[in-house]
Amino acid sequence: FVVATPGRLLDLIEAEAIDLSQVKWVILDEADEMLSMGWKEALNEIIIRVRNREAMWLFSATIPKGIQDIITNYMSHNCRQVRIDKEHVVNRSISHQYLECDIDEKLSRIVGFLDEQDEAQGLIFCRTKAGAINLARDLDGEGFDAAALQGDLSQKDREKVMRSFKKKRIQVLVATDVAARGIDVQDLAFVIHHQLPEQTEQYIHRSGRTARAGKSGVSLALVAGRDRRRVRELERELDIRFDLIG
């Protein structure tokens, strides 16, 4: 088995450090996310290199044009498509909540929420690397064990942060969407959205970090300005209910 990110695998192929001639199965997990991160050309090149493939599996929360192109170009014309209905897209053990606040109130609202969590671990999502770094620093200054996970970290530093988080030395991990790809930590009690994501599937991915293995969890959105409208859109699109708190 070879399990890899598209960029790293393509580097190994071009360096002739790996031989895919005996690979029979190709599995693309979270394919739409890989496309959104700019891996379309890398995926095309990798699939072409697996000349002896016998089967191909593709998992995707959405089917944008780029995904449809992969299906059309590389999969059998009679391939089977399995769809999960809306009722099962979002984990029903997640409590979706939101707080209305101005932008300059967000830190104090997060601090108030964390004070009520009794040291339970969770994730906070920010849209930018700078936002993640600054928020982690501010929370550390408020007395919380917090760390930022963002794209500028070296692999060594990323692994160090994740080890500390899994060993519960860090209570709150502040991350960007890209940096959080592949995080698999059990027993996370909450996810906080510093800003709501623009893409619905991104909300699904974010909130799905909590309430795993049959447990319950909280997905909390800090809502300011036009994000109020986004809350209603997510309710309609995902058939969920957001409860206003605070």
KAKAPE-V162023 format. One record per backbone hydrogen bond with DSSP energy under -1.0 kcal/mol. NH is the residue of the N-H (numbers start at 1). CO is the residue of the C=O. Records with the same first field share a line. If there is no record, write none. Layout:
NH: CO / CO
//
This chain:
9: 5
10: 6
11: 7
12: 8
13: 9
14: 10
15: 11
16: 13
17: 12
23: 20
26: 55
28: 57
31: 59
34: 30
35: 31
36: 32
37: 33
38: 35
39: 34
43: 39
44: 40
45: 41
46: 42
47: 43
48: 44
49: 45
50: 46
51: 49
53: 50
54: 24
55: 24
57: 26
59: 28
68: 64
69: 65
70: 66
71: 67
72: 68
73: 69
74: 70
75: 71
79: 76
88: 85
94: 91
95: 217
97: 219
98: 243
99: 221
101: 223
105: 102
106: 103
109: 105
110: 106
111: 107
112: 108
113: 109
114: 110
115: 111
116: 113
117: 114
120: 117
122: 171
123: 190
124: 173
125: 192
126: 175
132: 128
133: 129
134: 130
135: 131
136: 132
137: 133
138: 134
139: 135
140: 136
141: 137
143: 140
144: 139
146: 144
147: 172
149: 174
153: 150
158: 154
159: 155
160: 156
161: 157
162: 158
163: 159
164: 160
165: 161
166: 162
167: 163
168: 165
169: 164
170: 164
171: 145
172: 145
173: 122
174: 147
175: 124
176: 149
180: 176
181: 178
183: 180
189: 121
191: 218
192: 123
193: 220
194: 125
203: 199
204: 200
205: 201
206: 202
207: 203
208: 204
209: 206
210: 207
215: 212
217: 93
218: 189
219: 95
220: 191
221: 97
222: 193
223: 99
227: 224
228: 225
230: 226
231: 227
232: 228
233: 229
234: 230
235: 231
236: 232
237: 233
238: 234
239: 235
240: 235
243: 96
245: 98
//
